[in-house]
Amino acid sequence: MDTNEAAAMARLVAAGGGSAARRALLDAHGCAADALAAGTGAWRASGLDAIQVERLRSPDSDAVRRTCDYLGRPGCHLVGWHDADYPPLLRRISSPPLALFVAGEPALLWHPAVAVVGSRAPTTGGRDTARDFARSLARAGIGVTSGLAAGIDTAAHDGALDVGGVTVAVLGTGSDVPYPRSNTALHARIAATGAVVSEHPPGTGPRREHFPSRNRILAGLALATLVIEAAERSGALITARMAGDAGRDVFAVPGSIHNPKARGCHRLIRDGAGLVASAEEVMALLGPMALSLHAVLQERLNVPSSALVETPVSRDNPFPVASPDYHCLWNALGHDPTGMDSLVERTGLTPAGLSSMLLLMELEGRVAVEHGRYSRKSCHHAPAGAGRGK
């Protein structure tokens, strides 16, 4: 995103209020700069109210400057509603955010993930369960999404990081504001190897009203939501309800009938959530939504499912001729794990482009990832071609 577009998008974000009208404005004009240039008549026609129109006319210059300064830092990004890289699962929720501020790798918002949520004050067993589930999911190539809160969230993020897996933190503060402060180091680790995400501008501090609304993003980014220890009235149950409203699976881990922190999970199970006792049970039920994400990713990367069926393939040349970047990436990969920096150097491709292609290859079972390093799967034999439908 260039400087002018970033400043324009910052103005749209700073206008505040409901996001539907601003999303419609972007849909109508294609980019934030053109949307602003369209003027007040177009703004009103898209449904912006009087307060939003006035804020676009007289923007908060400090807020715009903070956003532009944030985007000038290494690893900090802004993904707008109109951006092709806006996460596809999030587009499907009832109230998707206008934009996402991302500290880390935005391509990871496309990674198949499970939201793991629960009590901020879990039992020792609940914390261990969250860590074990997260480790197993991450080892299997499934990302772990959570909210960086104390308790179950922290254990889930830690578990994924322990095995070098993908984890994404969704905040109710700005993406540059760790909350709680006790998780400052964890925030930094996730930003360095995963992604920290917020719909709120940089510098936004904790506000009570932001946390329920952030839960819709947490649920919306994930294939499913897993609840581990939750009281009958808790934020985790809000996340689960929002996941169900978005058409996603909801799973809950049962606990002792004497544990008040398990009552929310038992209530979810009574209401139809899947009772699970292992990460393998969760993964076995993710198929339909994962296939949907796979199809959207193929489309995003412009890889047709019917491309070049006559092209010969082999173990060392598994991709269609029309995909030179895939040829290049495949040749750069070996059976020894290779880091992203080396792949960038070997291929000349961008980290974002490589991340998208590697994700598709991982979903198709051609590439293994461990501790952020990629290799060809040893069991892979003469594939029909990365990016090609089966």
N, C-alpha and C positions, 0 to 999 in steps of 0.2 A: 504494500500500500504506500503510494507516494505521499509526500508531505502535504500537498493540497487536499488530497482525498482524506488523509488522516485528520486534518484540522476540520474538514467538513463533517466527518463522521463524529468527531468529538462534539461539535455543535449540536448535532442531532441527538446524541446521547444526553447532553446537558439540558436539552429542552424538557426532559422528564415527562411525567404523566404516562398514560397507557401507551404501549408500544405498537398496537395494531395500526393506528393511523400512520405512524412513521414507517412501519414496514410497507404499508400500501404506497407511501410516497417513494420509497426506494424501488418498489416493484414498477412503479409508473415511469421512473426516470433512469433507472439502471445503475446509478452511482450517487454517492452522497453529494459530491460537488454539483452535479446537474440538478439534484433535488433542491439544493439551496438556491441555485441560480434561477429556478423556476418561479420563485416569488410567492407572495402571500396568497394570490388567487389559487395557485396550485396546492399550496399548503392546506388551505381551507377545503379545497375540493377533495383532498385525500382524507379529511376528517380531523385534522388537528384542531384543538380547541383554542380559545382566545389566549390562554396563558402560554401554551406551547408556541403559538405564532409570535407572541411578544418576546419569548425567550430566544427564538430564532432571529428575530430582528435585532435584539440587544443581548448577544450571548454573554455568558459568564466567562470573561477573558481568562480569569485565573484557572477555572476548570479546564478550559481548552488548552491552556499552556501546560498544565499538569499532565494531561493526556499526551500531548506531543512530546514532553520531556520523557515520559514513561516509555513511549515507543522508540525513543532514541537510545534506550538502554539495551545491552545485549540480551537476547532471548525473550524480549517482550513484544507482544503482538496484539493486534486488534482484528477480530474476524467479524465482519458485519453480516447482516441478514442477506444482503445482495451478493455476498462473496461465494464463489463456487466451492470454497473449502468449509463453509458453514456445515457443522455436523448433521448428517441427514436424519438420524433418529430424533434429534432435537426439533427439527422442522415439523415433526408429526404431533407434537404436544399441543394442547389447546391454547397456550399463551407463550409461544417461544420468545426468548429475549431478542431485543433489537440487535445487540452486539455482545461479543464475548471478549474480555480482556484476558490474555493468556500469558502467563509466565512459564516458559518452557517450550515444548514442541506441540504446535497446534494440530499436526497430523495425528497425534495420539487421541484426539477427540473422535476420530473415526474408528479407533481400535475396538473390537468387540470386548465388552466389559460387563461386569456384574457390580451393582451398587451394594455395598456391605454397610449396614447401619445398625444402630442399637443404642443402648444406654450409655450415658456419659459417666456413670458410676457402676460399671459392671462388677460381677463377682470375678474372682480369679479364674474360675472355670470358663466364664463367658469370654473373658479377654483371651484366654488360650484358644478357645474355639474359633474366635474371629481370626486370630493369627494363623491357625492351622488351615482354615478354609481359604484364606487369602493366599497362603503359600501354595496350596494345591491348585487353585485357580491360575495363579501366575505361572507355575511350572507348566501348566497345560496351554499356555499362550493366551489366556483370558485376562484382560485387564481388571483391576480392582479400583472402583470409584467410590469415594466417600467424602465426608465433609470436614475433615481435619479437626473435628471436635475431640475432646478428651474421651477416654474410654474405648468403646468398640471401634470408632472411627480410627483412632490412633493405632490400635492393634492391627486393623486391616491394612492400613498404609504400611506399617512396619513389616507385616508379613510378606506383602508383595515385594518390598524393597529387599528383604532378607535373601530372596532367591533371584534377584536381578530382574524382576518382572515389571510390567507396566502398571503405574498407579496414577490416578488423576484426582486432585482435590478440588472440590467445588465450594467456594467461600461465600459467606454473606457479607463480607467486608470487601474492600478492594483487593485485587489479586496480589498486591504488594504489601498487604497488611496482615501478618500472621495473627490468627486468633484461634484458640487462646494463646497468650504470649508464651506459655510454657511449651508450645509447639513451634517456636521460631526455628529451631534447628531442623525439625522435620519438614517444615515449609520449604526451607532452603534445599534440602535433599530432593524433595519432589520436583521443585522448579528446575533443578539441575539435571534430573534423569527422566522426569515425566512431564506433567503439566499441572499448573495451578490456575484455576478458572474462576472468573466472576463476571456478572453482568454490570457490576458497579464500577464507576470510574476510579482510577488510582487515587489512593489516599483516603478512600471512604472507610470510616471507622465502624465498629460494631454497633448495629441498631437492632433492637428487638424485632421490628417488623420485617427485616430483611431475611431472617433465617427460615421462616416458613416458605417464603417465595423462592429461596435458593434451592429448597428441596425438590421443586418441580424440575429444575435443571439437572440435579443429581439423578433423579429418576429418569429423566428424558434422555440422558446421554447413554444409559445402560440398556442392555438387552433384558435384564431382569433385576429385581431388588431382593436381597436376602436380609432378613431381620434376625439378629442374634441378641437376645435379651432386651426387652423393652417393656416398660410399665404400660398400664392400660391407657394412659394419656401421655403421649410422648411424641417428640418430633419424628422419631423413626416410623411411627404409625402414619403420620402425615405423608412421609415419603412413600410408604407402601401404598397408601390410598391414591396418591398421584400417579404412581407407577401403574396401578390397576386402571385408572382413568385413561391413561395413555395406551392401554392395550398391551402392557408388558406383564410378564409373569411375576408373581410375588411368591417368595418362599420364606418359610420360617423354621427355625430350629427349636424344637420343644425343650422344655426344661422341667424341673421339679414342680409339682403342684404346690409345694411349700415356699417356692421362690417368687416373691412379688414382682421381680424383674422379668419373670417368664410369662406373666399374665397377658401381656400384649401379644406375645407370639402365639399363645393358646387361642386368644381371640381371633387373630388373623387366620389360624388354621380352621377354627369353627366357621369362619366366613368364607372359606374356600381357598386360602393360600396353600401352596404345596408344602407338605411336611417333609423336611429333608434332614438326613443325618450325616451326609458327607458331601464334599465338593463334587464328587463323581456323579451323584444324583442330580445336582444342579446342572452340570454340563450336559448330561444326557437329555435334558429337557429344553436346551437352548436352540436346538436345530432350526426351527422355522424362522425365528427372528434373525439368527446368524446368516441364514441363506439370503434373507431380504437385504441385510447390510452388504453382503458379498455382491449382490446384483447391482446395488447403487454404486458401490466402489468401482465395479467394472465400467459402468456408464461414465462416472467421473473421470476415469483415466482414458476414456475414448477407446476402449478395447472391445470391438464387436464380438459377440458370441459365435458368429458364423464365419469369422475371418479365415480365409486361406486354408481350407481343409485339405487342399492338395499339397500343401507345403510339407516336405519330408521333415521328420523330427528324429532326434536321437538323444542319447543320454547327455551329450555335450552341447546339443543345439536344440533345446526343447521349445523354442518360441517361434511364432510365425515371423516371416520376413518383414511384415509390416510393422513390427515392433522392435526397431533397432535399439531403443533404450533398454528393453528387456534383455536382448542379446548381450548388450554391454554389461548390464548388471550381473547376469548369470555367469558370464566369463570372469567377472571380478570376484565372484564368490567361489569359495572352495569348501572342502570338508572340514577345514579348521576354522573355528569362529573368527570372524573379522569385524572390527569396530566400524562405526559409521564414518569416522574421520578417514579411515583407510579407503572405504568404499567411495567417498566423495573424491579422494585423490585419484583413485584408479579409474573412475568413470567420467569425471568432469561434470556429473549431475549435481543438482542442489540437494541439500539434506531433506527438504520438504518433499521433493519429487521422489527421492529414494525411499523415504518413509512410506509414502503411499504405495509404491510398487512392492516394497517388502511386505507390507501388510497384506496386499492381495495374494502374493506368493505364499505367505504364511497361512492364510485362510484356505488356500488350495492345497496345502500339505506339501509344498515344495521346499520350504525354507524353515529352519529351526532357529529360535532366538533364545539366548540365555545370557543373562547379565548384560544386556544391551549389545551383544555381539551375534552376528548372523552367519549361518553356514547352510550348505545344501544338506537336505535330509538324506541320510545314508540309505534309507529304504526306498528312495525315489527312483523309479525306473521309467525311462522313455515317456515323459509326460506329453500330453497333447498340446501343451503350450500355455504358459502363464498368461492370464488375462483372457483365456478362451473358455467358453461355457462347456460344461460337461454334457 
